[in-house]
């Protein structure tokens, strides 16, 4: 959860820093209106490309995390199934032992009664 928060904070800082730098460059650069518009267009394309790359990286990280979570869930399901089978086997064996003990006692009682 903290990785996602850190990544979100980084992304916001990256975008705000980029925009702040672009505005400062436009305000302090001695250019004509046409040159400024061309610069704005170039910077907006560059920023769009960077944002797209960042979004693709975030998507790749999310897919990797989802795949890891699925693998972990599968592993836990296998462990749970194995443990459940062990518990069932143990309960059956205990039940058989108890049944044999009861049968032995019942046989003795029947012999005594006869």
C-alpha positions in Angstrom: 0.0 0.0 0.0 2.8 2.4 0.8 4.5 1.7 -2.6 1.3 2.9 -4.3 1.2 6.1 -2.1 4.9 6.8 -2.8 4.3 6.3 -6.5 1.3 8.6 -6.5 3.2 11.3 -4.7 6.1 11.0 -7.1 3.7 11.2 -10.1 2.0 14.4 -8.7 5.4 15.9 -7.9 6.6 15.1 -11.4 3.6 16.7 -13.1 3.6 19.8 -10.9 7.3 20.3 -11.3 7.1 19.9 -15.0 4.3 22.4 -15.3 6.0 24.9 -12.9 9.2 24.7 -15.0 7.3 25.2 -18.2 5.5 28.2 -16.9 8.7 29.7 -15.5 10.5 29.2 -18.8 7.7 30.9 -20.7 7.6 33.9 -18.4 11.3 34.5 -18.3 12.2 33.7 -21.9 12.4 36.7 -24.3 10.5 35.2 -27.2 7.8 36.3 -29.7 4.3 35.0 -29.4 4.7 32.6 -32.3 7.9 31.2 -30.8 6.2 30.9 -27.4 3.2 29.1 -28.9 5.5 26.7 -30.7 7.4 26.1 -27.5 4.1 25.5 -25.6 3.1 23.0 -28.3 6.5 21.2 -28.1 6.4 21.1 -24.3 2.9 19.8 -24.2 3.8 17.0 -26.6 6.8 16.2 -24.5 4.8 16.2 -21.3 2.1 14.1 -22.9 4.7 11.5 -23.9 6.2 11.5 -20.4 2.8 11.0 -18.9 2.0 8.2 -21.3 5.3 6.5 -20.4 4.6 6.9 -16.7 1.1 5.5 -17.1 2.4 2.5 -19.0 5.0 1.9 -16.3 2.3 2.1 -13.6 0.1 -0.3 -15.6 3.0 -2.8 -15.9 3.7 -2.6 -12.2 0.0 -3.1 -11.4 -0.2 -6.1 -13.7 2.9 -7.6 -12.1 1.5 -7.0 -8.6 -1.8 -8.7 -9.7 0.0 -11.6 -11.2 2.1 -12.0 -8.0 -1.1 -11.8 -5.9 -2.8 -14.5 -8.0 0.3 -16.7 -7.6 0.3 -16.2 -3.9 -3.4 -16.9 -3.6 -3.0 -20.1 -5.6 -0.1 -21.2 -3.3 -2.2 -20.5 -0.2 -5.1 -22.4 -1.7 -2.9 -25.4 -2.3 -1.6 -25.2 1.2 -5.1 -24.9 2.6 -6.3 -27.9 0.6 -3.3 -30.0 1.8 -3.9 -29.0 5.4 -7.6 -29.8 5.0 -6.9 -33.2 3.7 -4.5 -33.9 6.5 -7.2 -32.8 9.1 -9.8 -35.1 7.4 -7.4 -38.0 7.3 -6.5 -37.5 11.0 -10.2 -37.2 12.0 -11.0 -40.5 10.1 -8.2 -42.3 11.8 -9.3 -41.1 15.2 -12.9 -42.0 14.4 -11.8 -45.5 13.4 -9.8 -45.9 16.6 -12.8 -44.7 18.6 -15.1 -47.1 16.7 -12.8 -50.0 17.3 -12.7 -49.2 21.0 -16.5 -49.0 21.2 -16.8 -52.3 19.3 -14.3 -53.9 21.6 -16.3 -52.8 24.7 -19.6 -53.8 23.1 -18.1 -57.2 22.3 -17.0 -57.7 25.9 -20.4 -56.6 27.2 -22.1 -59.1 24.9 -19.8 -61.9 26.0 -20.4 -61.1 29.7 -24.2 -60.9 29.1 -24.2 -64.3 27.3 
